[in-house]
Amino acid sequence: MRTYDFAPLWRSTIGFDRLFDLAETAQRAGDDNYPPYNIERLADDRYQISLAVAGFSPEDIVITAEQNVVTVEGSKSDQTERDFLYRGISHRAFRRQFSLAEYVQVKGAAFDNGLLTIELVREIPEAMKPRRIAIGDALAGNMRKLEAKAAA
């Protein structure tokens, strides 16, 4: 995989720090494909992340939601010594991070048959939503002002 040096862009741009951080994170994350996952759009403002975490239990997984980042960490402590002839189900610890757009929040998580699903919803604050602006009659208002001046 090809890597890119963003140093020249850092010197000539202001305010794009998050964009470059995302690009660098994407480059580093391309190497590790464990655990496999899907990202699905359920509606215009609803998303779902599904991770295949076979061999893990809900107690082995920690989900942390911070501003614009969801982190899923899993570690399995094997207290019983088992003698595997073949081990095809991965048992290694993992840490997977997902960057979220603004106003996307984690609403919940569920674990069913080795599949972890994380529900996400985009909730835009009322102040940021588009609103319709009423158009007043400027001509009528100006006419009243002119009539008031003429009467005086």
FENTA-V793515 format. One record per residue. N is the residue number from 1. RES is the residue in one small letter. PSI is psi as a letter, one per 40 degrees, with the letter a starting at -180 (999 if undefined). NEAR is the number of other C-alpha atoms within 10 Angstrom. D_LAST is the distance of its C-alpha to the last C-alpha in whole Angstrom. Layout:
{{N,RES,PSI,NEAR,D_LAST} {N,RES,PSI,NEAR,D_LAST}}
This chain:
{{1,m,i,6,80} {2,r,h,4,78} {3,t,i,8,76} {4,y,i,9,73} {5,d,h,8,72} {6,f,e,12,69} {7,a,d,9,69} {8,p,d,8,67} {9,l,d,11,64} {10,w,d,13,64} {11,r,d,8,64} {12,s,e,7,61} {13,t,i,9,59} {14,i,h,8,56} {15,g,e,8,55} {16,f,f,10,58} {17,d,d,10,61} {18,r,d,9,61} {19,l,d,10,61} {20,f,d,15,64} {21,d,d,12,66} {22,l,d,11,66} {23,a,d,13,68} {24,e,d,15,70} {25,t,d,14,71} {26,a,d,13,71} {27,q,d,14,74} {28,r,d,10,76} {29,a,e,12,76} {30,g,e,9,77} {31,d,d,9,80} {32,d,h,11,81} {33,n,f,9,81} {34,y,h,15,82} {35,p,i,17,81} {36,p,i,11,80} {37,y,i,16,76} {38,n,i,10,74} {39,i,h,13,70} {40,e,h,12,69} {41,r,h,11,65} {42,l,d,12,65} {43,a,a,9,61} {44,d,d,8,58} {45,d,e,12,58} {46,r,h,16,61} {47,y,i,18,64} {48,q,h,20,68} {49,i,h,16,71} {50,s,h,19,74} {51,l,h,20,77} {52,a,h,17,81} {53,v,f,24,82} {54,a,h,14,86} {55,g,e,12,88} {56,f,i,22,85} {57,s,i,17,84} {58,p,d,13,81} {59,e,d,9,82} {60,d,e,13,83} {61,i,h,18,79} {62,v,h,12,76} {63,i,h,17,73} {64,t,h,11,70} {65,a,h,15,66} {66,e,a,12,64} {67,q,h,12,61} {68,n,e,14,61} {69,v,h,16,65} {70,v,h,17,68} {71,t,h,14,71} {72,v,h,18,74} {73,e,h,14,77} {74,g,h,21,81} {75,s,h,16,84} {76,k,h,15,87} {77,s,h,11,90} {78,d,g,8,93} {79,q,d,6,95} {80,t,h,6,98} {81,e,h,6,100} {82,r,i,7,101} {83,d,g,7,103} {84,f,h,7,101} {85,l,d,6,103} {86,y,h,6,100} {87,r,g,8,97} {88,g,e,7,94} {89,i,h,9,91} {90,s,i,12,89} {91,h,e,16,90} {92,r,i,12,88} {93,a,i,15,85} {94,f,i,15,81} {95,r,h,15,78} {96,r,h,18,75} {97,q,i,15,71} {98,f,h,15,69} {99,s,h,15,65} {100,l,i,17,62} {101,a,i,11,59} {102,e,i,11,56} {103,y,e,13,55} {104,v,h,19,59} {105,q,i,21,60} {106,v,h,21,64} {107,k,d,13,64} {108,g,i,12,68} {109,a,i,14,71} {110,a,i,11,74} {111,f,h,17,78} {112,d,h,10,80} {113,n,f,11,84} {114,g,e,14,83} {115,l,h,16,80} {116,l,h,21,77} {117,t,h,19,73} {118,i,h,20,70} {119,e,h,17,67} {120,l,i,20,64} {121,v,h,18,60} {122,r,h,17,57} {123,e,h,13,54} {124,i,h,12,51} {125,p,i,8,48} {126,e,d,8,45} {127,a,d,7,43} {128,m,e,7,45} {129,k,i,8,45} {130,p,i,7,43} {131,r,i,8,40} {132,r,h,5,38} {133,i,h,6,34} {134,a,h,6,31} {135,i,h,6,29} {136,g,i,8,26} {137,d,g,8,24} {138,a,d,8,22} {139,l,d,8,20} {140,a,d,10,19} {141,g,d,10,17} {142,n,d,11,16} {143,m,d,11,14} {144,r,d,11,12} {145,k,d,11,11} {146,l,d,11,10} {147,e,d,10,9} {148,a,d,10,6} {149,k,d,9,5} {150,a,d,8,5} {151,a,d,7,4} {152,a,999,5,0}}
